[in-house]
Amino acid sequence: MNFIPTKLEGCFILEPKIILDERGYFMESFNEQTFQNGIGKHIHFVQDNQSYSSKGVLRGLHYQTGAHAQAKLVRVLQGEVLDVAVDIRPDSPTFGQYESVVLSGENQRQFFIPRGFAHGFLVLSSTATFFYKCDNFYNKESEGGLLYNDPLVGIDWGFPSQEMIISEKDKIQPLLQNAKKVW
């Protein structure tokens, strides 16, 4: 597994070693020891989630606050998405900046997003199956979000906004300057 650091401290793109032969491929998608050595810290995942969406669906930008904050390890099993993490740690030198990466069933990349980040993705293919591990359980009262098109964050989704399929909840998320504080 190759761990690629991003401009956002603690966020990593993971590229697995894929073994191909005439039967198809084999890869190790997660190994706790390799993962912890690669990111340099102990993370214990407690919950797996999966979603299925069609082209243009935007999910996020979501996060959990306080004692219920979550780190996530995300990947795409089928299809292709633009995955985005936004640094919402108030004392971070990269506060308000984002990192994006294309994840697909073909490239098998994964993205690790530590606690203190808002997260979301946009489906680029006709459909996509998205899978993620969380290191803390979901708690409705600790839920927060950012508006996907906040001009101060300036995410380049590379997709026409009028063609995006966005939940009513995500259309009215606050701007970064008005968001619920994470810490």
C-alpha positions in Angstrom: 0.0 0.0 0.0 1.3 3.4 -1.0 0.4 6.3 1.4 0.4 9.7 -0.4 0.2 12.7 1.9 -1.9 15.7 0.8 -1.6 19.4 1.4 -4.0 18.9 4.3 -2.2 17.5 7.3 -3.5 14.1 8.2 -5.3 13.4 4.9 -3.8 10.6 2.8 -4.5 9.1 -0.6 -3.9 5.3 -0.4 -3.0 3.3 -3.5 -3.2 -0.4 -3.0 -0.9 -3.0 -4.5 -3.0 -4.8 -7.1 -2.0 -8.2 -8.3 -3.3 -8.9 -11.8 -3.5 -12.2 -13.7 -5.7 -14.0 -16.2 -8.4 -14.6 -13.5 -8.7 -10.9 -12.6 -7.1 -9.2 -9.7 -6.4 -9.5 -6.0 -5.6 -6.7 -3.5 -5.6 -6.1 0.2 -8.0 -3.2 0.8 -7.4 -2.8 4.5 -4.8 -4.1 7.0 -4.9 -2.4 10.4 -1.1 -2.7 11.0 -0.2 -1.4 7.5 -2.8 1.4 7.8 -1.6 2.6 11.2 2.1 2.5 10.1 1.2 4.4 6.9 -0.7 7.3 8.6 1.5 7.3 11.7 -1.3 6.9 14.3 -3.7 4.4 15.8 -7.2 4.5 14.4 -9.8 1.9 15.3 -12.7 1.7 12.9 -16.1 0.8 14.5 -18.6 1.2 11.6 -18.8 0.4 7.9 -21.3 2.3 5.6 -22.2 2.0 2.0 -24.2 4.1 -0.4 -25.3 3.7 -4.0 -26.0 6.8 -6.1 -26.5 7.9 -9.7 -24.6 10.5 -11.8 -24.7 14.0 -10.4 -25.6 13.0 -6.9 -23.7 15.2 -4.4 -23.5 13.9 -0.8 -22.1 16.3 1.8 -20.3 18.2 3.0 -20.8 16.5 6.4 -19.0 16.1 9.7 -19.5 15.1 13.3 -18.5 17.4 16.2 -17.0 17.0 19.7 -16.9 13.6 21.2 -18.6 12.1 18.2 -16.2 13.5 15.6 -15.3 10.8 13.0 -12.3 9.9 10.9 -13.2 8.1 7.6 -11.4 5.8 5.2 -13.4 5.9 1.9 -13.3 4.1 -1.4 -15.5 3.4 -4.4 -16.4 -0.2 -5.2 -18.1 0.5 -8.5 -18.2 3.7 -10.6 -16.3 7.0 -10.1 -16.7 9.9 -7.7 -14.9 13.2 -6.9 -14.2 12.9 -3.2 -13.6 16.1 -1.2 -12.3 16.9 2.3 -12.4 20.4 3.8 -10.2 21.4 6.7 -12.5 22.8 9.4 -10.0 22.7 12.3 -10.0 26.4 13.4 -6.3 26.5 14.4 -5.1 24.7 11.3 -2.8 26.6 8.8 -5.0 25.0 6.1 -8.4 26.0 7.7 -11.0 26.3 4.9 -8.9 24.6 2.3 -9.9 21.5 0.5 -8.4 18.4 -1.1 -10.1 16.4 -3.8 -9.3 13.1 -5.4 -11.0 10.9 -8.0 -11.9 7.5 -6.5 -13.1 4.7 -8.7 -13.6 1.0 -8.9 -11.0 1.0 -11.6 -8.2 2.9 -9.8 -9.0 1.4 -6.3 -7.6 4.5 -4.6 -8.8 5.2 -1.1 -8.9 8.5 0.8 -8.3 8.8 4.6 -10.0 11.9 6.2 -9.1 12.4 9.9 -11.4 14.0 12.4 -11.8 17.8 12.0 -12.7 17.7 8.3 -16.0 18.0 6.4 -16.4 15.4 3.8 -18.5 14.9 0.6 -18.5 13.4 -2.8 -20.0 13.9 -6.3 -20.8 10.9 -8.5 -19.2 11.3 -12.0 -20.2 7.9 -13.5 -23.7 6.7 -14.4 -23.8 5.1 -10.9 -21.4 4.5 -8.0 -21.2 2.3 -5.0 -19.3 4.2 -2.2 -17.9 2.5 0.9 -16.5 3.9 4.0 -15.2 3.0 7.4 -15.7 5.3 10.5 -13.8 5.4 13.7 -16.8 6.6 15.7 -20.5 6.0 15.7 -22.9 8.4 14.0 -24.7 10.8 16.4 -27.5 13.0 15.0 -27.1 15.7 17.6 -23.4 16.1 16.7 -24.0 16.4 13.0 -22.7 19.4 11.1 -22.4 20.4 7.5 -21.0 23.0 5.1 -22.6 24.4 2.0 -21.2 22.5 -1.0 -20.7 25.8 -3.0 -19.4 28.1 -0.3 -17.4 30.7 -2.2 -14.8 31.0 0.5 -13.9 27.3 0.2 -14.2 27.4 -3.6 -14.5 23.7 -4.4 -14.2 23.0 -8.1 -16.6 20.1 -8.5 -16.0 20.1 -12.3 -19.7 19.5 -12.9 -22.5 21.9 -13.7 -24.4 22.8 -10.5 -27.7 22.8 -12.3 -27.2 19.1 -13.1 -26.4 18.1 -9.5 -28.8 16.1 -7.4 -28.6 17.5 -3.9 -30.8 16.7 -0.9 -32.8 19.6 0.6 -30.7 19.3 3.8 -27.5 19.8 1.8 -28.8 22.7 -0.1 -29.3 24.7 3.1 -26.1 23.9 5.0 -24.3 26.9 6.5 -21.2 28.7 5.1 -17.9 27.8 6.7 -17.9 31.1 8.7 -21.3 30.1 10.2 -20.8 26.4 10.6 -21.0 24.5 13.9 -17.6 24.5 15.6 -15.9 21.1 15.5 -13.9 21.4 18.7 
